[in-house]
């Protein structure tokens, strides 16, 4: 009898221990993970831009922040660029003698050697601005004399001032062009009157980006006029300034190159501003050239669009747990991209599996490919996923074991 009683007690204890173990195992076991059911974003497409190119010459356009050339027309080989070469002179002189925004720079005293350069430019039938031996201009004023009236003699004087001689300048300039990756461009002089000073439309677009990215040069090329000591009032040869937002950059004219213009303009695209740069070479007259560029700018403006990639709170996936809870993976923030023409846009979702989580927890990303750029939008839970509780745990040991 005693032995039976001991066995019964032992059995009860064993059952109790097993029950306790079961309750502990199911109560403490990690819940199974729930995978996201994602909805891949649709590809976003925009209409292709339709730039209005003239029936003459060659040209290309680009924009600051956008790689390379956006559109081009005509022969894209290297050709004479006339006084656009002065922008190379300006950038290379500034490489040796930097000038900041609103700075005047050091004084430059002009001598008989500069008068000789004046007469050399006249003999070449080049554009000039007056110079007097002993006169003093600041570096900024000398740049204004070179760039606004397109004075060949000031291009030569500034190159000699910065590098000691024109030949030393040319060596430095062509080395600088190579370092900048402008391998289609060669300068044979400081002013561009030589037909051996050449470039391609694509290189000129990149040159324009460098100019507008230099605060001092961007200020100078946007000036319609200036008043200089001794010289007096000078006028910018770029008659397109102020038309269609044009704020630069440089004209060029020779019999070989024709009428040329390297230009820049700021376009409003929604709340953003995009700086468009471009070049048109080989016009018959500057009047014809300017009309063509104004029409070109007007035609490319609709080609820039600010595209919404994701709205804040947009649903990109959902979770349903084995115990019946549901929640969504949503965009943490709004995202948009400034695009040109029919730039391809595609999105890919990465969402991790979850067990439990709070609203706002990170669960993945939507990665948008916008042309050659990537934009990442974080995904978060829009509601909590909580523990299923004892009742579900105790009645679903298989799911817990599998988890």
Secondary structure, DSSP 8 states (H G I E B T S, - for coil): -HHHHHHHHHHHHHHHHHHHHHHHHHHHS----B--EE-----B----------SSSEEEEEETTS-S-SEEES--S-EE-GGGHHHHHHHHHHHHS---TT----EEE--HHHHHHHHHHHHTT-------TT-EEEHHHHHHHHHTS--HHHHHHHHHHHHSSHHHHHHHHHHHHHHTT-TT-B-SSSSS-STT-EE-HHHHHHHHHHHHTSHHHHHHHT-SEEEETTTEEEE-S-TTTTSTTEEEEEEEEETTTEEEEEEEEEEEETTEEEEEEEEEEEES-HHHHHHHHHHHHHHHHTTEEEEEEE-TT-EEEEEE-TTS-EEEEEESS-EEEEEETT--EEEEEEE--BSSB-TT-EEEEEEEEETTEEEEEEEEESS-B----HHHHHH-HHHHHH-
